[in-house]
Amino acid sequence: MTRADSGPHRVAIGLGGNIGDVSATMRSALTQLEAADGIAVVRVSGLYRTPPWGKTDQAFFYNACAMIETSVAPEDLLGLLLDTERALKRDRRSGERWGPRTIDLDLLWYDGVTLASEDLILPHPRIAERAFVLVPLAEIAPDLQIDGRAVADLARHADDEGIERIQDGDWWRA
């Protein structure tokens, strides 16, 4: 892996899924990430039950956000997230966009970096539209800035209908 130019960098990651024991799968993903070189899980939001977004004729999702510190470069971190998804039985090629999945790991924000490459856009291009991301992210990083606005402010104005906090932030250590 390529190391970032300096570090550690603060990074926000979104976690979600709606197939199988999602909280156990997300717990496993966080544990795998924390075991990787150059990554420390600093804080994890509570676990939320959320209505499906994009493709609405499917089971409710479970979502959370995590703040990590890392010395891993953004593109390499994305690769690690995708490798972790594959290890947890997520096959992005066979599923439809926004369809059911065992796990989804999204690189949402990387230390204020703005990036647009073929494989990665930072901050995540739809972060400000998604209450299922904003609500848990505001819990752990309310002052984080997206396009000049605090996440807490974005979350206050998001349509959070149907989003329900079901566990505290220590759920992943259980």
C-alpha positions as CSV (number, residue, x, y, z in Angstrom):
1,M,0.0,0.0,0.0
2,T,1.0,3.5,-0.7
3,R,1.3,5.7,2.4
4,A,-0.4,9.1,2.5
5,D,2.0,12.0,2.4
6,S,1.6,12.7,6.2
7,G,-0.6,11.4,8.9
8,P,-2.4,10.3,10.7
9,H,-5.4,11.5,8.6
10,R,-8.9,11.7,10.0
11,V,-11.3,9.8,7.8
12,A,-15.1,9.1,7.8
13,I,-16.4,5.8,6.6
14,G,-20.1,4.8,6.2
15,L,-21.2,1.2,6.9
16,G,-24.4,-0.4,5.8
17,G,-26.2,-3.6,4.8
18,N,-29.5,-5.4,4.8
19,I,-28.7,-9.1,4.2
20,G,-27.9,-11.5,7.0
21,D,-26.7,-10.5,10.4
22,V,-25.7,-7.0,9.4
23,S,-24.4,-5.8,12.8
24,A,-22.1,-8.8,13.0
25,T,-20.9,-8.2,9.4
26,M,-20.2,-4.5,10.2
27,R,-18.5,-5.5,13.4
28,S,-16.3,-7.9,11.5
29,A,-15.5,-5.2,8.9
30,L,-14.4,-2.7,11.6
31,T,-12.3,-5.4,13.3
32,Q,-10.6,-6.2,10.0
33,L,-10.0,-2.5,9.3
34,E,-8.6,-1.9,12.8
35,A,-6.2,-4.9,12.3
36,A,-4.8,-3.4,9.1
37,D,-1.5,-1.5,9.1
38,G,-1.9,2.2,9.5
39,I,-5.5,2.2,10.6
40,A,-7.1,2.9,14.0
41,V,-10.8,3.0,14.6
42,V,-11.3,6.1,16.7
43,R,-15.1,6.4,17.1
44,V,-18.2,4.5,15.9
45,S,-21.7,5.9,15.8
46,G,-24.7,4.1,17.1
47,L,-26.4,1.5,14.9
48,Y,-29.4,2.8,12.9
49,R,-32.2,1.0,11.2
50,T,-33.0,3.0,8.0
51,P,-35.5,2.8,5.2
52,P,-34.0,1.8,1.8
53,W,-32.8,4.6,-0.4
54,G,-32.7,4.6,-4.2
55,K,-34.2,1.2,-4.7
56,T,-37.0,1.1,-2.1
57,D,-38.6,-2.3,-2.7
58,Q,-36.2,-4.2,-0.3
59,A,-35.6,-4.7,3.4
60,F,-34.7,-1.9,5.7
61,F,-30.9,-1.3,6.1
62,Y,-28.7,-1.0,9.1
63,N,-26.2,1.9,9.0
64,A,-23.4,3.4,11.0
65,C,-20.4,5.6,10.5
66,A,-16.9,5.4,11.8
67,M,-14.1,7.8,12.2
68,I,-10.7,6.4,11.7
69,E,-7.1,7.7,11.7
70,T,-4.9,6.4,9.0
71,S,-1.6,6.9,7.2
72,V,-3.0,5.0,4.2
73,A,-3.5,7.1,1.0
74,P,-7.2,7.6,-0.1
75,E,-7.0,5.3,-3.2
76,D,-5.3,2.6,-1.2
77,L,-7.9,2.9,1.6
78,L,-10.7,2.6,-0.9
79,G,-9.0,-0.6,-2.1
80,L,-8.8,-1.9,1.5
81,L,-12.5,-1.1,2.0
82,L,-13.4,-3.0,-1.2
83,D,-11.2,-6.0,-0.2
84,T,-13.0,-6.1,3.2
85,E,-16.4,-6.1,1.4
86,R,-15.3,-9.0,-0.7
87,A,-14.0,-10.9,2.3
88,L,-17.4,-10.5,3.8
89,K,-19.2,-11.9,0.8
90,R,-20.1,-8.6,-1.0
91,D,-20.0,-9.0,-4.8
92,R,-20.5,-5.5,-6.3
93,R,-20.5,-7.0,-9.9
94,S,-23.6,-9.2,-9.3
95,G,-25.8,-6.7,-7.4
96,E,-27.9,-3.9,-8.8
97,R,-27.1,-0.4,-7.8
98,W,-28.6,0.5,-4.4
99,G,-29.9,-3.1,-4.1
100,P,-29.6,-5.6,-1.2
101,R,-26.1,-6.3,0.2
102,T,-24.3,-8.0,3.0
103,I,-22.1,-5.0,3.6
104,D,-21.3,-1.6,2.1
105,L,-18.3,0.4,3.1
106,D,-18.1,3.9,1.7
107,L,-15.2,6.3,2.0
108,L,-17.1,9.4,2.8
109,W,-14.5,12.0,3.8
110,Y,-10.7,12.0,4.0
111,D,-9.3,14.8,6.1
112,G,-10.8,17.6,4.0
113,V,-9.3,16.3,0.8
114,T,-11.1,17.1,-2.5
115,L,-10.5,14.4,-5.1
116,A,-12.1,13.3,-8.3
117,S,-10.5,10.3,-10.0
118,E,-12.0,7.5,-12.1
119,D,-12.4,5.3,-8.9
120,L,-12.9,7.8,-6.1
121,I,-14.6,11.1,-5.5
122,L,-14.0,12.9,-2.2
123,P,-16.0,13.9,-0.3
124,H,-18.5,11.3,-1.3
125,P,-20.6,12.9,-4.0
126,R,-24.0,12.1,-2.4
127,I,-23.1,12.5,1.3
128,A,-25.2,15.7,1.8
129,E,-28.3,14.0,0.3
130,R,-28.3,10.9,2.5
131,A,-29.8,11.1,6.0
132,F,-28.8,7.5,6.6
133,V,-25.2,8.8,6.5
134,L,-25.7,12.3,7.9
135,V,-27.5,11.2,11.1
136,P,-24.9,8.7,12.3
137,L,-22.0,10.9,11.1
138,A,-23.4,13.9,13.0
139,E,-23.3,11.8,16.2
140,I,-19.6,11.2,16.0
141,A,-18.3,14.2,13.9
142,P,-20.9,17.1,14.2
143,D,-18.4,19.8,13.2
144,L,-16.9,18.0,10.2
145,Q,-17.3,20.2,7.1
146,I,-18.9,19.1,3.8
147,D,-18.9,21.9,1.2
148,G,-18.5,24.5,3.9
149,R,-21.4,23.2,6.1
150,A,-21.1,21.3,9.3
151,V,-22.5,17.7,9.2
152,A,-24.7,18.5,12.2
153,D,-26.4,21.3,10.2
154,L,-26.8,19.1,7.2
155,A,-28.3,16.4,9.4
156,R,-30.8,18.8,11.0
157,H,-32.1,19.6,7.5
158,A,-32.1,16.1,6.1
159,D,-35.3,14.0,5.7
160,D,-34.7,11.5,8.5
161,E,-38.2,10.0,8.4
162,G,-38.0,6.3,9.4
163,I,-34.4,6.4,10.7
164,E,-34.3,4.8,14.1
165,R,-31.2,4.5,16.4
166,I,-31.3,1.0,17.8
167,Q,-27.9,0.6,19.6
168,D,-25.3,2.8,21.2
169,G,-21.8,3.4,19.7
170,D,-20.3,0.5,21.6
171,W,-22.3,-2.1,19.7
172,W,-19.4,-3.0,17.5
173,R,-17.2,-4.1,20.5
174,A,-19.8,-6.6,21.7
